[in-house]
Amino acid sequence: MPRTMRGMAHLTPLIAALTVDLSQLGTADGEAPRVIKLLPAGTFRARDGRPAECPAWQLDEVLAAILIAEANQRETRYVIDYEHQTLRSETNGKPAPASGWFGALEWREDGLYATDVEWTATAAAMIVAKEYLYLSPVFTYDKHGRVTGLLHVALTNNPALDQLPELQVAALSRLVSLTQSVIQEESAMDELIEQLRWLLNLPVGATADDIKAQLQKLVDQLSNGQGTAAASVDLVNLVNTLQQRIAVLSANQVDPARFAPVDTMRDLQGQVAALTAQLSGREVDELVVAALSDGRLLAAQEGWARDLGKSNLAQLKGYLDTAPKIAALSGTQTRGNPPVDEPAPGLDADTLAICSMFGNDPAAVASALKE
């Protein structure tokens, strides 16, 4: 059922005004009574024969407890006016001054009482002077006659006023207006709660307490734990600022398609270094072997040449490019034929190469070495 229909279904109580003899309440020391009886206990009817919809009105301790609880929750006190002018002001245009106010209700064995009545000076004087003799509480009841609510009270001198149909129409109209206002407030509150559920990412069934708890977490986070005692936060401006920062970071984010991870780069660098060393070692080996074969390097220079090539290949190349080739070291002295006899026994190949380079007679060198 839509909310409006539920509200209208709830607006079906019957309304009555009952007359209570104010003089029966008595006064203390010539003062207007501060405790007044509003409704009697048990079943009761009006002197004009009402109610017509049910055998009688009913009020007991359980029903009274509901009225008392409602009074305790009210933010405004009940008004006591003159001649029900609160209901008539909308039609006759006249003001509706209060004669008194009360807010506390109490159940006693004989009925429902208002226990903290505050009369205006004018009303108190008229009550003491017996210028007003009756109270007329306006209340709602259901089809069984059970009293369901208390609207307000009037000072009156015309008990027959209770029978006027326009009184009930005016009371019902006012009750409908008040209830519709409450319905509108509830509808706005439900909409606000729904928006808060969405904002806080809460499920549909989240209660007001759940929303309050989540909001408190948000307040603590935004205030660095200081709560509402901290300076207020412009949440909309904060969200806009964060969105701008996110946009800047997204624009400057590293593109994985253009940049490789550090570990991958290090692995590639290691592989390149290994391949470079391998190629360099192979080139050094080729240079050294070639230089040994054509006499640019002596056998004694091989280790030095290889170390130089590993540390500075360009320098090794520069040395070999300028080193003279020694023909004696690039082939055999017998042009491939086996020697007839050893010209200088006791000389090794290096000594023989040196003799050939400087034009020395190997036999003379061998003889000199022997001496």
C-alpha positions as CSV (number, residue, x, y, z in Angstrom):
1,M,0.0,0.0,0.0
2,P,1.4,3.4,-0.9
3,R,2.5,5.6,2.0
4,T,-0.3,8.2,1.4
5,M,-2.9,5.4,1.5
6,R,-1.4,4.0,4.7
7,G,-1.6,7.5,6.2
8,M,-5.2,7.9,5.1
9,A,-6.1,4.5,6.5
10,H,-4.7,5.6,9.8
11,L,-6.8,8.7,9.7
12,T,-10.0,7.0,10.5
13,P,-10.4,7.6,14.3
14,L,-13.6,9.1,15.6
15,I,-13.4,12.4,17.5
16,A,-15.4,13.5,20.5
17,A,-15.4,16.3,23.1
18,L,-16.5,15.4,26.6
19,T,-17.7,17.9,29.2
20,V,-16.2,17.8,32.7
21,D,-17.6,19.9,35.5
22,L,-14.7,22.1,36.5
23,S,-16.3,23.1,39.8
24,Q,-16.1,19.5,41.0
25,L,-12.3,19.7,40.9
26,G,-12.3,22.3,43.6
27,T,-9.7,25.0,44.2
28,A,-7.0,25.4,46.8
29,D,-6.8,28.7,48.7
30,G,-8.7,30.5,46.0
31,E,-6.4,29.3,43.2
32,A,-7.3,27.5,40.0
33,P,-6.5,23.8,40.2
34,R,-3.2,22.6,38.9
35,V,-4.4,19.0,38.7
36,I,-7.5,18.4,36.5
37,K,-9.3,15.2,35.6
38,L,-9.6,14.8,31.8
39,L,-11.3,11.5,31.2
40,P,-13.0,9.0,33.5
41,A,-12.0,5.4,34.0
42,G,-14.0,2.5,32.6
43,T,-16.9,3.0,30.2
44,F,-18.6,6.4,29.9
45,R,-21.0,8.3,27.6
46,A,-21.9,11.9,27.1
47,R,-25.1,13.4,28.4
48,D,-26.4,13.9,24.9
49,G,-26.3,10.2,24.2
50,R,-23.1,9.9,22.4
51,P,-21.3,7.9,21.1
52,A,-23.6,6.5,18.4
53,E,-21.0,4.3,16.7
54,C,-20.4,2.1,19.7
55,P,-22.0,1.2,23.1
56,A,-19.7,3.5,25.1
57,W,-16.3,5.0,25.3
58,Q,-13.6,3.0,27.1
59,L,-10.5,4.0,29.0
60,D,-8.4,1.7,31.2
61,E,-4.9,1.6,32.5
62,V,-3.5,0.0,29.4
63,L,-5.0,2.6,27.0
64,A,-4.0,5.3,29.4
65,A,-0.4,4.1,29.3
66,I,-0.4,4.8,25.5
67,L,-1.7,8.3,26.0
68,I,0.9,8.9,28.8
69,A,3.8,7.6,26.6
70,E,2.7,9.9,23.7
71,A,2.6,12.9,26.1
72,N,6.1,12.1,27.3
73,Q,7.4,12.1,23.7
74,R,5.8,15.4,22.7
75,E,8.0,18.4,22.3
76,T,5.1,20.8,22.9
77,R,2.6,21.0,25.7
78,Y,-1.1,20.4,25.3
79,V,-3.1,23.6,25.0
80,I,-6.2,24.6,27.0
81,D,-8.1,27.2,24.9
82,Y,-11.4,29.0,25.2
83,E,-14.6,27.5,23.7
84,H,-12.6,25.2,21.3
85,Q,-11.3,28.3,19.4
86,T,-8.2,26.3,18.3
87,L,-10.6,24.3,16.0
88,R,-12.7,27.3,15.0
89,S,-10.0,29.8,14.2
90,E,-9.5,28.6,10.6
91,T,-13.1,29.3,9.8
92,N,-14.0,32.3,11.9
93,G,-10.6,34.0,11.5
94,K,-10.4,34.9,15.2
95,P,-7.3,34.3,17.4
96,A,-7.2,31.2,19.6
97,P,-5.6,32.4,22.9
98,A,-4.5,29.8,25.4
99,S,-6.1,29.7,28.9
100,G,-3.5,27.2,30.1
101,W,-1.0,24.5,29.3
102,F,-0.1,21.0,30.5
103,G,2.3,18.2,29.5
104,A,2.2,15.5,32.2
105,L,-0.5,12.9,32.3
106,E,-1.1,10.4,35.1
107,W,-3.4,7.5,35.5
108,R,-5.4,7.1,38.7
109,E,-8.1,4.7,39.7
110,D,-10.9,7.0,38.6
111,G,-9.4,8.3,35.3
112,L,-6.7,10.2,33.4
113,Y,-5.4,13.4,35.0
114,A,-3.2,16.3,33.8
115,T,-0.9,17.0,36.8
116,D,1.1,20.1,35.8
117,V,-1.5,22.6,34.6
118,E,-0.3,26.2,34.2
119,W,-3.2,28.7,33.8
120,T,-2.8,32.2,32.5
121,A,-3.6,34.9,35.0
122,T,-6.8,35.8,33.1
123,A,-8.0,32.2,33.0
124,A,-7.1,31.5,36.6
125,A,-9.1,34.6,37.7
126,M,-12.1,33.5,35.7
127,I,-12.0,30.0,37.1
128,V,-11.8,31.2,40.7
129,A,-14.6,33.6,40.0
130,K,-16.6,30.7,38.4
131,E,-16.8,32.6,35.1
132,Y,-15.9,29.3,33.5
133,L,-17.4,26.1,34.9
134,Y,-16.5,23.3,32.4
135,L,-13.6,21.6,30.8
136,S,-14.0,19.9,27.4
137,P,-11.2,17.5,26.4
138,V,-11.1,16.6,22.7
139,F,-10.0,13.0,22.1
140,T,-10.0,10.3,19.4
141,Y,-11.4,6.8,19.7
142,D,-11.8,3.7,17.5
143,K,-15.0,1.9,16.3
144,H,-15.0,-0.1,19.5
145,G,-15.0,3.1,21.6
146,R,-11.5,2.7,22.9
147,V,-9.8,6.1,23.5
148,T,-6.7,6.3,21.2
149,G,-5.5,9.9,21.6
150,L,-5.8,13.3,23.3
151,L,-5.8,16.4,21.2
152,H,-6.4,19.4,23.5
153,V,-8.8,20.8,26.1
154,A,-11.1,23.8,26.2
155,L,-12.7,25.9,28.9
156,T,-16.3,26.2,28.0
157,N,-19.7,27.2,29.5
158,N,-21.8,25.6,26.9
159,P,-21.9,21.8,27.3
160,A,-24.3,21.6,24.4
161,L,-21.4,22.7,22.2
162,D,-20.3,19.0,22.3
163,Q,-23.2,18.2,20.0
164,L,-22.3,20.6,17.3
165,P,-21.3,18.6,14.2
166,E,-18.9,21.3,13.0
167,L,-16.8,20.8,16.1
168,Q,-16.1,17.2,15.1
169,V,-15.5,18.2,11.5
170,A,-13.0,20.9,12.5
171,A,-11.2,18.5,14.9
172,L,-11.0,15.8,12.2
173,S,-9.8,18.3,9.7
174,R,-7.1,19.5,12.0
175,L,-6.0,16.0,12.8
176,V,-5.8,15.1,9.1
177,S,-3.7,18.2,8.5
178,L,-1.3,17.4,11.3
179,T,-1.0,13.7,10.3
180,Q,-0.4,14.6,6.7
181,S,2.4,16.9,7.8
182,V,3.9,14.0,9.8
183,I,3.6,11.7,6.7
184,Q,5.4,14.3,4.6
185,E,8.2,14.5,7.2
186,E,8.4,10.7,7.3
187,S,8.6,10.5,3.5
188,A,11.4,13.0,3.4
189,M,13.2,11.2,6.2
190,D,12.8,7.9,4.3
191,E,14.3,9.5,1.2
192,L,17.2,10.9,3.2
193,I,17.9,7.5,4.8
194,E,17.8,5.8,1.3
195,Q,20.3,8.4,0.0
196,L,22.6,7.8,3.0
197,R,22.5,4.1,2.4
198,W,23.6,4.6,-1.2
199,L,26.3,7.1,-0.1
200,L,27.7,4.8,2.6
201,N,27.3,1.6,0.4
202,L,25.0,0.0,3.0
203,P,22.4,-2.7,2.2
204,V,18.7,-1.8,1.7
205,G,17.8,-3.2,5.1
206,A,20.3,-1.0,7.0
207,T,18.7,0.7,9.9
208,A,19.1,4.3,11.1
209,D,21.5,2.9,13.8
210,D,23.6,1.2,11.1
211,I,23.8,4.5,9.1
212,K,24.7,6.4,12.3
213,A,27.5,4.0,13.1
214,Q,28.9,4.2,9.5
215,L,28.7,8.0,9.6
216,Q,30.6,8.1,12.8
217,K,33.4,6.0,11.2
218,L,33.5,8.6,8.4
219,V,33.6,11.5,10.8
220,D,36.4,9.9,12.8
221,Q,38.4,9.3,9.6
222,L,37.9,12.8,8.2
223,S,38.6,14.5,11.6
224,N,41.7,12.3,12.5
225,G,39.8,10.8,15.4
226,Q,38.8,14.2,16.9
227,G,35.1,13.7,16.0
228,T,32.8,16.7,15.6
229,A,35.0,18.7,17.9
230,A,37.4,19.2,15.0
231,A,36.9,21.8,12.3
232,S,34.0,21.1,10.0
233,V,34.8,19.4,6.6
234,D,33.4,20.5,3.2
235,L,32.8,16.9,1.9
236,V,31.8,18.1,-1.6
237,N,35.0,20.1,-1.9
238,L,37.1,17.3,-0.5
239,V,35.7,14.8,-3.0
240,N,36.3,17.2,-5.9
241,T,39.9,17.7,-4.7
242,L,40.5,13.9,-4.5
243,Q,39.1,13.4,-8.0
244,Q,41.4,16.0,-9.4
245,R,44.4,14.4,-7.7
246,I,43.4,11.0,-9.1
247,A,43.1,12.4,-12.6
248,V,46.6,13.9,-12.4
249,L,48.1,10.6,-11.1
250,S,46.3,8.7,-13.8
251,A,47.6,11.0,-16.5
252,N,51.2,10.5,-15.2
253,Q,50.9,6.8,-14.7
254,V,53.7,4.7,-16.2
255,D,52.6,2.8,-19.3
256,P,53.5,-0.9,-18.9
257,A,53.7,-1.2,-22.7
258,R,56.5,1.4,-22.8
259,F,58.5,0.5,-19.7
260,A,59.8,-2.8,-18.5
261,P,60.1,-3.8,-14.8
262,V,63.4,-3.3,-13.1
263,D,64.0,-7.1,-12.6
264,T,63.5,-7.7,-16.3
265,M,65.9,-5.0,-17.2
266,R,68.6,-6.3,-14.9
267,D,68.2,-9.8,-16.3
268,L,68.5,-8.5,-19.8
269,Q,71.6,-6.5,-18.8
270,G,73.1,-9.6,-17.4
271,Q,72.5,-11.6,-20.6
272,V,73.9,-8.8,-22.7
273,A,77.0,-8.6,-20.5
274,A,77.5,-12.3,-20.8
275,L,77.1,-12.3,-24.6
276,T,79.4,-9.3,-24.8
277,A,82.1,-11.1,-22.7
278,Q,81.7,-14.2,-24.8
279,L,82.1,-12.3,-28.1
280,S,85.0,-10.3,-26.7
281,G,86.7,-13.4,-25.5
282,R,86.3,-15.1,-28.9
283,E,87.7,-12.0,-30.7
284,V,90.6,-11.8,-28.3
285,D,91.3,-15.5,-28.9
286,E,91.2,-14.9,-32.7
287,L,93.5,-11.9,-32.5
288,V,96.1,-13.6,-30.2
289,V,96.2,-16.8,-32.3
290,A,96.6,-14.8,-35.5
291,A,99.4,-12.6,-33.9
292,L,101.2,-15.7,-32.6
293,S,101.1,-17.3,-36.0
294,D,102.5,-14.3,-37.9
295,G,105.1,-13.4,-35.3
296,R,103.5,-10.2,-34.0
297,L,103.3,-11.9,-30.6
298,L,105.9,-14.2,-29.0
299,A,104.7,-17.2,-27.0
300,A,105.9,-15.5,-23.8
301,Q,103.5,-12.6,-24.6
302,E,100.3,-14.7,-25.0
303,G,99.1,-14.4,-21.4
304,W,99.8,-10.6,-21.3
305,A,97.9,-10.2,-24.7
306,R,94.9,-12.1,-23.5
307,D,94.6,-10.1,-20.2
308,L,95.0,-6.9,-22.1
309,G,92.2,-7.9,-24.6
310,K,89.8,-8.7,-21.8
311,S,90.3,-5.4,-20.1
312,N,90.8,-3.2,-23.2
313,L,90.2,-4.8,-26.5
314,A,90.8,-1.6,-28.4
315,Q,94.3,-1.2,-26.9
316,L,95.2,-4.8,-27.9
317,K,94.1,-4.1,-31.4
318,G,96.1,-1.0,-31.6
319,Y,99.2,-2.8,-30.4
320,L,98.8,-5.6,-32.9
321,D,98.1,-3.2,-35.7
322,T,101.6,-1.6,-35.2
323,A,103.6,-4.7,-34.2
324,P,105.9,-6.0,-37.0
325,K,105.4,-9.4,-38.4
326,I,108.5,-11.7,-38.0
327,A,108.8,-14.0,-41.0
328,A,111.0,-16.4,-39.1
329,L,108.2,-17.0,-36.6
330,S,105.5,-17.3,-39.3
331,G,107.1,-20.4,-40.9
332,T,109.9,-22.9,-40.7
333,Q,113.5,-22.2,-41.7
334,T,113.6,-25.3,-44.0
335,R,110.4,-24.1,-45.8
336,G,108.6,-27.1,-44.8
337,N,111.4,-29.6,-45.3
338,P,112.9,-31.5,-42.4
339,P,116.2,-30.0,-41.3
340,V,119.4,-31.8,-42.3
341,D,121.0,-31.3,-39.0
342,E,120.4,-29.0,-36.0
343,P,122.4,-25.9,-36.8
344,A,122.7,-24.9,-33.2
345,P,121.9,-27.6,-30.7
346,G,120.7,-26.4,-27.4
347,L,118.9,-23.3,-28.6
348,D,115.1,-23.2,-28.3
349,A,112.7,-21.8,-30.9
350,D,112.5,-18.4,-29.3
351,T,116.3,-17.9,-29.2
352,L,116.5,-19.0,-32.8
353,A,113.8,-16.5,-33.7
354,I,115.7,-13.7,-31.9
355,C,118.9,-14.7,-33.7
356,S,117.1,-14.5,-37.0
357,M,115.5,-11.1,-36.2
358,F,118.9,-9.5,-35.3
359,G,121.0,-11.4,-37.9
360,N,123.0,-13.4,-35.3
361,D,124.6,-16.7,-36.0
362,P,122.8,-19.3,-34.0
363,A,125.9,-21.4,-33.7
364,A,127.8,-18.4,-32.3
365,V,125.0,-17.7,-29.9
366,A,125.0,-21.4,-28.8
367,S,128.7,-21.3,-28.3
368,A,128.5,-18.1,-26.3
369,L,125.8,-19.6,-24.1
370,K,127.9,-22.6,-23.5
371,E,130.9,-20.5,-22.4
